[in-house]
Amino acid sequence: MPFFIRWRSNIFQAPPFLLATLFFGSLSLFVSLFDRDGDLQFAIARIWARFCIFFSGSSLTVLGQQHLCIPGPLVYASNHTSYMDTPVIFSALPNQFRILAKVELWKVPCIGWYLARSGQIPIDTANPRATLSSLSAGVKALRAGMPLFVFPEGARTPTGATQPFLNGAAYLAIRAQVPVVPIALIGVYDLLPIHTTQFYPTQLKVIAGPPLQTTGRNLRQTDEFTQEIREAIDRLIRENSESAELPEAVSAIP
C-alpha cells in the first residue's frame, strides 16, 4: 500500500471520522431522551453520515431518488459492500427508516448505543428462534408505517461481487404486503474494502430502482421473490457501473 494513502487515512481521515461518530452518537443519545418520534435522531444521523463521506474524500450521487421518496411503509433492499454502506445509506434516504442489522453491531460503543435508542432491529442469524423474533419485529414496524432497510446478503462481500441472498427482505415484504425498493451501492467497496482500514476516495453512487410489488404474493413464493430482488439489484449494478454519463434526474451530494 502506498505510504501516502496510509498517511492520509491515519492522520486526516480516520480521526475526524471517529470523532464525528463519537460526537454525533453522544448527541443522538441525549436527544433520544425527549425525541419521541425520532425525527431529530434521524436528522443527526444524516449529518453524521455526510461528515463521514466528506472526510473519506469521496462524493455521493443518488439516482432514482423518486423511488426513495415513495410514501408509506416499504422494504429497501441493497447489496452490502463495506462498513461505509451505512453512512452512504443515511445520506441518501430522505425519510426515517429502521435497519435490520446483525446483533454484533449493538456491542460497538456509540454505534450500538445509537442503534438501541433509535429503535433499529437486531438480528441474530446464528439463532433461528431469535431470527424469527427479529423478523416479527420487522413486520410489526412495517405494519405501523415505518420503512425498513435490509442487506439481504447478511454480511459484507469479501470480493466486491454480490453474494447469495437470504430470504429476510422478501419474507418481510410479503408478510406485511409492502413493496421492495431495490438499491445498488456502487463505489463503496472501493472506498473501504473489507480487508483494509484505509480509505480510497472515489465516486460513490446510490441507485434506486422501481418498487417490486408483493400484492397477491404469499410466503410460499419467498424464494422466488428473493431471486427477483437480487436480479433487480444486479441489473442496477450492471447498468450503472460502466456508464460515464449520469442521467438528468440526479441528486448529487458533495
C-alpha positions in Angstrom: 0.0 0.0 0.0 1.5 3.4 -0.9 2.8 5.4 2.1 0.7 8.4 1.1 -2.6 6.5 1.4 -1.8 5.2 4.8 -0.6 8.7 6.0 -3.7 10.4 4.6 -6.1 7.9 6.1 -4.4 7.7 9.5 -3.9 11.4 10.0 -6.6 13.3 8.0 -9.5 10.9 7.5 -9.8 8.3 10.3 -9.5 10.7 13.3 -12.3 13.0 12.1 -14.4 10.0 11.2 -14.1 8.5 14.7 -14.5 11.9 16.4 -17.7 12.6 14.4 -19.0 9.2 15.3 -18.4 9.8 19.0 -19.8 13.3 19.0 -22.9 12.7 16.9 -23.6 9.3 18.6 -23.5 11.1 22.0 -25.7 13.9 20.7 -28.2 11.4 19.4 -28.3 9.6 22.7 -29.0 12.9 24.5 -31.7 13.9 22.0 -33.4 10.5 22.3 -34.4 11.4 25.9 -37.1 13.7 24.5 -37.3 13.0 20.8 -40.3 10.7 20.8 -40.9 10.5 17.0 -37.2 10.0 16.1 -37.0 12.9 13.7 -34.2 14.7 15.5 -32.2 11.5 15.8 -32.6 10.8 12.1 -31.5 14.3 11.3 -28.4 13.9 13.4 -27.7 10.5 11.8 -27.8 12.2 8.3 -25.4 14.9 9.4 -23.0 12.3 10.8 -23.3 10.3 7.6 -22.4 13.3 5.4 -19.5 14.2 7.6 -18.2 10.6 7.2 -18.5 10.8 3.4 -16.8 14.2 3.4 -13.9 13.1 5.5 -13.5 10.0 3.4 -12.6 12.3 0.5 -15.5 11.0 -1.7 -18.6 12.4 -3.3 -22.0 10.8 -3.5 -24.6 10.8 -6.3 -28.1 9.5 -5.9 -30.0 8.2 -8.9 -33.7 7.2 -9.0 -34.4 9.4 -6.0 -38.2 9.3 -6.8 -38.2 5.7 -5.7 -36.7 6.6 -2.4 -39.5 9.1 -1.7 -42.4 6.7 -2.0 -44.7 7.4 0.9 -45.8 4.7 3.3 -44.1 1.5 4.6 -41.8 -0.5 2.3 -38.6 -2.5 2.4 -35.3 -1.1 1.0 -33.0 -3.9 -0.1 -29.4 -3.3 -1.1 -26.1 -5.1 -1.8 -23.7 -5.0 1.2 -20.2 -3.9 0.3 -18.5 -2.0 3.1 -18.7 -0.5 6.6 -19.3 2.7 4.7 -22.6 1.4 3.4 -24.4 2.8 6.5 -23.2 6.4 6.1 -24.0 6.3 2.4 -27.5 5.0 3.0 -28.3 7.5 5.7 -27.0 10.3 3.4 -29.2 9.1 0.5 -32.6 8.2 2.1 -34.7 11.3 2.8 -37.1 9.9 5.4 -36.9 7.9 8.6 -36.4 4.1 8.4 -35.3 1.3 10.6 -32.4 -1.0 9.8 -32.4 -4.8 10.3 -28.8 -5.4 11.2 -26.5 -8.0 12.7 -26.8 -8.1 16.5 -23.0 -7.8 16.9 -23.2 -4.1 16.0 -25.2 -3.5 19.2 -21.9 -4.3 21.1 -19.9 -1.5 19.4 -19.7 1.7 21.5 -21.6 4.7 20.3 -22.9 2.9 17.2 -24.6 0.2 19.3 -26.0 2.8 21.7 -27.5 4.7 18.8 -29.0 1.6 17.3 -30.6 0.6 20.5 -32.0 4.1 21.4 -33.3 4.8 17.8 -35.3 1.6 17.5 -33.2 -0.3 15.0 -33.9 -4.0 14.9 -31.1 -6.5 15.7 -31.0 -9.9 14.0 -29.0 -12.9 15.2 -28.6 -15.2 12.2 -26.9 -17.9 14.4 -30.1 -18.3 16.4 -33.2 -19.4 14.4 -35.6 -18.5 17.2 -34.1 -15.1 17.6 -34.1 -14.5 13.9 -37.8 -15.3 13.7 -38.4 -12.9 16.6 -36.5 -10.1 14.8 -38.4 -10.7 11.6 -41.7 -10.5 13.5 -40.5 -7.2 15.0 -39.7 -6.0 11.4 -43.2 -6.9 10.2 -44.7 -5.1 13.2 -42.7 -2.0 12.3 -43.8 -2.1 8.7 -47.5 -2.5 9.7 -47.0 0.5 11.9 -46.0 2.5 8.9 -42.2 2.5 9.3 -39.9 1.6 6.3 -37.2 -1.0 6.8 -33.7 -1.3 5.3 -32.3 -4.7 4.8 -29.0 -6.1 3.4 -30.2 -9.4 2.0 -26.6 -10.8 1.8 -26.4 -10.7 5.6 -22.7 -9.7 5.6 -20.3 -7.6 3.6 -18.9 -9.0 0.4 -15.3 -10.1 0.6 -14.7 -9.5 -3.1 -17.0 -6.7 -4.2 -19.3 -9.2 -6.1 -22.9 -9.8 -4.9 -23.1 -12.7 -2.6 -26.1 -15.1 -2.2 -29.2 -13.5 -0.8 -31.0 -14.6 2.4 -34.8 -14.6 2.4 -35.4 -11.9 5.1 -36.2 -8.9 2.8 -38.7 -11.0 0.7 -40.3 -12.5 3.8 -40.8 -9.2 5.5 -42.3 -7.6 2.4 -44.6 -10.5 1.6 -45.7 -10.9 5.2 -46.5 -7.1 5.5 -47.7 -6.8 1.9 -45.5 -3.9 1.2 -43.2 -3.2 -1.9 -39.5 -3.7 -2.0 -37.3 -0.9 -3.5 -34.1 -2.4 -4.9 -30.9 -0.3 -4.3 -27.5 -0.7 -5.7 -24.4 0.7 -4.0 -21.5 1.4 -6.4 -18.0 2.5 -5.4 -18.5 1.9 -1.7 -16.5 -1.3 -1.8 -13.6 0.5 -3.5 -13.7 3.3 -0.8 -13.3 0.9 2.1 -12.9 -2.8 1.2 -13.5 -5.5 3.8 -9.8 -6.3 4.1 -8.5 -2.8 5.0 -9.0 0.2 7.3 -7.7 2.7 4.8 -9.9 5.0 2.7 -9.5 5.0 -1.1 -11.6 8.1 -2.1 -13.8 7.6 -5.1 -17.1 8.5 -6.7 -20.0 6.8 -4.8 -23.4 6.1 -6.3 -26.7 5.0 -4.8 -29.1 3.8 -7.5 -32.7 3.0 -6.6 -34.9 1.0 -8.9 -38.7 0.9 -9.3 -40.5 -0.9 -6.5 -41.2 -4.6 -6.7 -44.8 -5.3 -5.7 -45.9 -8.0 -3.3 -49.7 -7.8 -4.0 -51.0 -11.3 -4.4 -47.8 -13.0 -3.3 -47.7 -15.5 -0.4 -44.9 -16.9 1.8 -44.6 -19.9 -0.5 -43.1 -17.5 -3.1 -40.4 -16.2 -0.8 -37.5 -17.9 -2.6 -38.8 -16.8 -5.9 -39.2 -13.2 -4.7 -35.7 -13.2 -3.2 -34.3 -14.1 -6.6 -36.3 -11.3 -8.2 -34.9 -8.8 -5.7 -31.3 -10.0 -6.4 -31.8 -9.8 -10.2 -33.2 -6.3 -9.8 -30.1 -5.2 -7.8 -27.7 -6.9 -10.1 -29.3 -5.2 -13.1 -28.9 -1.8 -11.4 -25.2 -2.5 -10.8 -24.6 -3.7 -14.4 -26.4 -0.7 -15.9 -24.6 1.9 -13.8 -21.1 0.6 -13.2 -19.8 1.2 -16.7 -21.7 4.4 -17.6 -19.7 7.6 -17.5 -22.8 9.8 -18.1 -25.2 10.4 -15.4 -29.0 10.7 -16.1 -30.7 14.0 -15.8 -32.7 13.1 -12.7 -29.8 13.1 -10.3 -29.3 14.3 -6.8 -25.6 15.0 -6.1 -24.2 15.2 -2.6 -20.7 16.7 -2.4 
